[in-house]
């Protein structure tokens, strides 16, 4: 298959490109470094999508501004879907966050509400003409160091009280491509939702402490890690953990043992 990947240089996007090429598919990387603005460059998207069998959206925006995040994700979804339909691409895959559509989760962290709005925009504009697969993933191990850097204040890192089922980003990439290939073998399902989670239920603090002890938190080796319930009771008590879905096998210890490989892959 010929598959366009939006956000192809990101943590997940780069691994998806690698997985596609390993399976002998043709990946068409699309990213900001190419000068493509997915929110205002429809003609270039149409050109990039022409003759593609699928488009994978792994786009991300790192911001704490709720309105800005919602505007970006919803506008991008509308523009991508319009370009997909103009180029007659039969299938779109969008990466989302498990349980982000829960109102209480969105109130705790508006970024999650913005991702839920992205899903709704894709569903609303698929109009039954384009097959849509939504991959809802729990938090990745690889994102915990980012959380730590964002929560740092001098010698202290104030992480949110957050219960989660962390998953390896490499596993998410593999499962996504598995489901994309399945859809090509078994057409006729215009809308599918696939949920992916890790095998353990842990707190963000527990994961960060394990990474710190294993020298996997560059720049935060000597910082004190604490937790504060600033994302609300739903996120603190496990509202981000799905009760159903694909349970990956990679544990925190196994991830720590292979973290250098995972980081190298994400940065390549």
C-alpha positions in Angstrom: 0.0 0.0 0.0 0.9 3.7 -0.4 0.3 5.4 2.9 0.6 9.1 3.8 1.7 9.8 7.4 1.0 13.2 8.9 3.4 14.1 11.7 6.0 11.6 10.3 8.9 13.0 12.3 7.1 12.8 15.7 7.6 10.1 18.3 4.8 7.9 16.9 4.9 9.0 13.3 8.5 8.1 12.8 7.9 4.6 14.2 4.9 4.2 11.9 7.0 5.1 8.9 9.6 2.6 9.9 6.9 -0.1 10.5 5.3 0.5 7.2 8.6 0.3 5.3 9.6 -2.8 7.2 6.4 -4.4 5.9 7.2 -3.3 2.3 4.6 -0.6 2.1 5.4 2.8 0.6 5.3 5.6 3.3 4.7 9.2 2.2 6.0 11.3 5.1 4.3 14.7 5.7 5.5 17.0 8.4 6.0 20.7 9.2 9.7 20.5 8.1 8.4 20.2 4.5 6.5 23.5 4.9 3.1 21.9 4.8 0.5 23.6 7.0 -2.3 21.1 7.4 -4.7 23.8 8.6 -4.3 26.0 5.5 -2.7 24.1 2.7 -5.4 21.9 1.2 -4.0 21.9 -2.4 -0.6 20.5 -1.2 -2.4 17.9 0.9 -4.4 16.8 -2.1 -1.2 16.4 -4.1 0.4 14.4 -1.4 -2.6 12.2 -0.9 -3.1 11.4 -4.6 -2.8 7.7 -5.3 -2.6 6.8 -1.5 -4.5 3.9 -0.1 -4.7 5.5 3.4 -3.8 8.5 5.4 -2.6 8.3 9.0 -2.9 11.3 11.2 -0.5 11.4 14.2 -0.4 15.2 14.4 0.2 16.8 17.8 0.4 20.3 19.3 2.1 20.8 22.7 0.1 23.6 24.3 -1.7 24.3 27.6 -4.1 26.7 25.8 -7.4 24.9 25.5 -8.8 27.1 22.7 -5.7 26.9 20.7 -5.5 23.1 20.9 -9.2 22.7 20.0 -8.8 25.1 17.0 -5.8 23.3 15.7 -7.1 19.7 16.0 -10.6 20.4 14.6 -9.4 22.6 11.7 -6.7 20.1 10.8 -9.3 17.3 10.9 -11.6 19.2 8.5 -8.8 20.1 6.1 -7.3 16.6 6.1 -10.7 14.9 5.5 -11.5 17.4 2.7 -8.2 16.7 1.0 -8.7 12.9 1.5 -12.0 13.0 -0.2 -10.8 15.2 -3.0 -7.9 12.8 -3.6 -10.3 9.8 -3.3 -8.3 8.1 -0.5 -10.5 5.3 0.8 -9.2 5.1 4.4 -8.1 7.5 7.2 -6.6 6.5 10.5 -6.4 9.0 13.4 -4.5 8.6 16.6 -6.4 9.7 19.7 -6.3 9.2 23.5 -8.2 6.6 25.4 -11.1 8.0 27.5 -10.4 11.5 26.3 -14.1 11.8 25.3 -15.2 11.6 28.9 -16.4 15.1 30.0 -14.8 14.8 33.4 -11.5 14.0 31.8 -11.7 17.0 29.5 -12.5 19.3 32.4 -9.4 18.1 34.2 -7.1 18.6 31.2 -8.6 20.6 28.3 -6.0 19.1 25.9 -7.9 15.8 26.2 -11.1 17.7 25.4 -9.4 19.0 22.2 -8.5 15.5 21.1 -12.1 14.4 21.7 -13.2 17.3 19.5 -10.8 16.1 16.8 -12.4 12.7 16.8 -15.9 14.3 16.4 -14.7 16.4 13.5 -13.3 13.4 11.7 -16.5 11.4 12.3 -18.7 14.3 11.2 -16.8 14.9 8.0 -16.2 11.3 6.9 -19.9 11.3 5.9 -19.9 7.6 5.3 -17.8 8.0 2.2 -14.4 7.5 3.8 -13.5 4.6 6.1 -12.3 5.9 9.4 -10.3 4.1 12.1 -9.7 5.8 15.4 -6.8 4.4 17.5 -7.3 5.4 21.1 -4.1 4.9 23.0 -3.3 5.3 26.7 -0.3 7.4 27.7 3.0 6.3 26.3 6.1 5.5 28.4 7.9 7.9 26.1 5.8 10.8 27.1 6.6 10.7 30.8 10.0 12.4 30.4 8.1 15.2 28.5 5.7 15.5 31.4 8.6 15.7 33.8 10.2 18.5 31.9 6.9 20.5 31.7 6.3 20.0 35.4 9.8 21.0 36.6 10.2 24.0 38.8 13.7 24.4 39.9 14.8 21.3 42.0 11.2 20.0 42.2 9.0 18.2 39.6 5.3 18.5 40.6 3.7 15.8 38.5 -0.1 15.5 38.4 -1.8 12.7 40.4 -2.5 10.5 37.4 -3.4 6.8 37.3 -2.7 5.3 33.9 -1.9 2.1 32.0 1.2 3.2 30.1 2.0 1.6 26.8 5.1 1.4 24.6 4.8 3.7 21.6 6.5 1.0 19.5 3.6 -1.3 20.3 1.1 1.4 19.3 2.8 1.8 15.9 2.8 -2.0 15.3 -0.9 -2.4 16.4 -1.9 0.6 14.2 -0.3 -0.9 11.1 -1.8 -4.3 11.9 -5.3 -2.8 12.0 -4.6 -0.8 8.8 -3.7 -4.0 7.0 -6.7 -5.8 8.4 -9.0 -3.1 7.1 -7.5 -3.6 3.6 -8.1 -7.3 3.8 -11.6 -7.0 5.1 -13.2 -3.9 3.6 -16.8 -2.7 4.3 -16.5 -1.3 7.8 -16.7 2.5 7.5 -16.0 3.3 11.2 -13.9 1.4 13.7 -12.5 2.3 17.1 -9.5 0.5 18.4 -8.4 1.0 22.0 -4.8 0.1 23.1 -3.4 0.1 26.7 -0.5 -1.2 28.6 -0.6 -4.2 31.0 -0.1 -2.4 34.3 -2.0 0.3 36.2 0.6 2.8 37.6 0.8 6.4 38.6 2.7 9.0 36.6 4.9 9.5 39.7 5.7 5.7 39.9 6.7 5.6 36.3 8.8 8.7 36.6 10.6 7.4 39.7 11.4 4.2 38.0 12.8 6.1 35.0 14.8 8.4 37.3 16.3 5.4 39.1 17.2 3.8 35.7 18.8 7.0 34.4 16.1 7.6 31.8 15.2 11.2 32.8 17.9 13.3 31.2 18.2 16.6 33.0 16.1 15.5 36.0 18.5 13.0 37.6 18.7 15.0 40.9 15.3 16.6 41.0 12.7 15.7 43.7 9.6 14.1 42.2 6.3 14.8 43.9 2.6 14.6 42.9 -0.2 17.2 43.2 -3.8 16.5 42.2 -4.2 19.5 39.8 -5.9 17.6 36.9 -8.9 16.7 38.9 -10.3 13.6 40.7 -11.3 11.7 37.5 -7.8 11.6 36.1 -6.3 11.0 39.5 -8.4 8.0 40.2 -8.0 6.2 36.9 -10.4 7.9 34.5 -7.9 7.5 31.7 -7.7 3.7 31.9 -10.1 1.9 29.5 -11.8 -1.2 30.7 -11.8 -2.8 27.3 -9.4 -3.0 24.4 -6.1 -4.5 23.3 -3.8 -5.0 26.3 -0.1 -4.8 25.2 2.4 -7.0 27.0 5.3 -4.6 27.5 5.7 -3.8 31.2 7.5 -0.8 32.7 10.5 -3.0 33.6 10.7 -4.4 30.0 10.4 -0.9 28.6 13.2 0.4 30.8 15.4 -2.5 29.6 14.8 -1.5 26.0 14.4 2.3 26.4 17.6 3.2 24.5 16.3 1.4 21.5 12.9 3.0 21.7 14.4 6.5 22.0 16.7 5.9 19.1 13.8 4.7 16.9 11.7 7.7 17.9 14.4 10.2 17.0 15.4 8.6 13.7 
